[in-house]
């Protein structure tokens, strides 16, 4: 728990340094070459970018502690507004992707583990390696070409313009999927849902490879375990042995790794969003990195880091619920 | 001990498939266990004791094949379909393992272990009945009822072994295989567990096959003992008879190798147990046997009852040419009875 603070500090410092090390600065990235150098210098001074780095660094830390993420330099937008307006799309994308990964990864891992070295096992393992190793924009492109086109599924954006206009213009929750559901317009909800399908699948495939291998290895291990043999000796039927003894115990390490996958999921979301033109935090992050917009990038990265921390905390709680041995530590 | 045995095994063979060829882990074993009788099974590591115990319950891994005749209360289990055989597991045939620490599912409460076991075999059993019957066995095992809904990791090693015994006994199986149940436990707990197992026949009328490599446990807890070497039973009979006057050279050497407080020099049997992919011809023990005759290297000895004739249920039998010749059960020709030349002993040792 207490590790969160130093963890966040290291992260903030790294983001700060990396941005400053990158060539150029926000002002010249926006208007460089178009304005007189003296005007640029004046703008830099007005933004406080001419002060020593150490001063900027501590000012930045102070702002983060006060939860003040500031405004973007390039378009003078509060960073918290970006998170509010675009966070919802990323949230539903990652949750959808996570569900895909679970639904695809856990059953396949279970089958591969139960039928070790069979053809099914080999194919499933191959599938897991490929989906894990393939670059996400490439998978996204393949899916757009070979899945979206024949099925007529949308490949860009989170909703059709009509839905965007009807629902998106009056946000209640700032999560378009929920807003569409709350609007009572069934067509709009279906529209948003269908737009989620392929981006979620693409990102889900990336993570499901990890789940497949993890579940498979752990099932193999628990099937060899002493308590599984003892359960068989008591005459417990094989399907119950697998479900209640092998599978439940195999899930304990899987849950832990799922927490670690949150980081991978967010990283993948950045790429997926760009591939599918998704109006989430990932596209915003890329946009602001290109503009070298220090406060925007710092704010977004800090937010991503905070999400990962919260997820790993939640995983600890879930683990304690599943495994009684964790509860007493 | 009634006349009709609970379990009768005849010529049981269990082979494991390996890349080097089949491992003959159990190679023609015959024995029977009577009602409420405790048969000890003793032998070195790798002699096939545990394989035999698992084979009786049908718990062999993939790649193992079992043949022979195994009857339980008159029903031939090996001729039965896998489904029929499965129905015997737990309810009629129970098993207690070594390493009790890892035998309970760490995510399940003790109460859940019991209710799962009982519900599997008696689907209509009520919750109250589950609790009543579980607590009854637990009481016999000395586990207080307050611990019923604890998790396995909250118990000590000795308690967990008592839980395992209780879990096997709650179904009242007529026959239980206990595979080195005290190997992982300290001596005081060991004595406690052995006493519990020994008393089972009084409290539950259970027959027991007690697998161990500890001769002291056999002497203390068992009615009869079977000595196993290289997948075969070389001597079987009443514990007092076998231990007081061992007929087979291996039994004799094994008894000499035990350690007690009066031991001043360690005795061991020269050589190592044979490779079960390619066991020695004739008697499997002949390369290490100090008494070996010429016939021992050629022909596998036949088991005879000590008092002459074929082995009977409950008789004391030995499978050894030397012993049979000495007792006059068989007559060997002078060529067969010649001592085995020494160099062959050395050859076998090297191999």
Contacts between the chains, C-beta under 8 A, distances in Angstrom:
chain1	res1	chain2	res2	distance
A	225	B	102	6.8
A	226	B	97	6.8
A	226	B	99	6.2
A	226	B	102	4.0
A	226	B	103	4.9
A	227	B	102	6.5
A	227	B	103	5.6
A	227	B	104	5.8
A	227	B	105	4.6
A	227	B	106	7.5
A	229	B	59	6.6
A	229	B	97	7.3
A	229	B	103	8.0
A	230	B	95	7.7
A	230	B	97	6.1
A	230	B	103	4.4
A	230	B	104	7.3
A	230	B	164	7.0
A	230	B	167	8.0
A	231	B	105	7.1
A	231	B	116	8.0
A	232	B	59	6.1
A	232	B	89	7.4
A	233	B	57	6.0
A	233	B	59	5.9
A	233	B	89	6.6
A	233	B	90	7.1
A	233	B	94	7.3
A	233	B	95	4.0
A	233	B	97	7.5
A	233	B	168	7.7
A	234	B	89	7.4
A	234	B	90	4.5
A	234	B	94	7.7
A	234	B	117	4.9
A	234	B	120	7.5
A	234	B	167	6.6
A	234	B	168	7.1
A	234	B	171	7.4
A	235	B	86	6.8
A	235	B	87	7.6
A	235	B	88	7.9
A	235	B	89	4.0
A	235	B	90	2.7
A	235	B	91	6.3
A	235	B	117	7.8
A	235	B	120	6.2
A	235	B	121	6.3
A	235	B	171	7.7
A	236	B	90	7.6
A	236	B	116	6.5
A	236	B	117	7.1
A	236	B	120	5.4
A	237	B	86	7.9
A	237	B	120	6.8
A	240	B	116	7.5
A	240	B	120	7.2
A	244	B	105	7.5
A	244	B	108	7.5
A	244	B	116	7.0
A	245	B	105	5.2
A	248	B	105	7.8
A	248	B	107	5.4
A	249	B	105	6.9
A	249	B	106	7.0
A	249	B	107	6.0
A	252	B	107	7.6
A	322	B	107	6.9
A	323	B	106	7.3
A	323	B	107	6.3
A	324	B	106	7.4
A	324	B	107	6.8
A	324	B	151	4.4
A	324	B	153	7.1
A	325	B	106	6.1
A	325	B	151	7.4
A	325	B	153	5.1
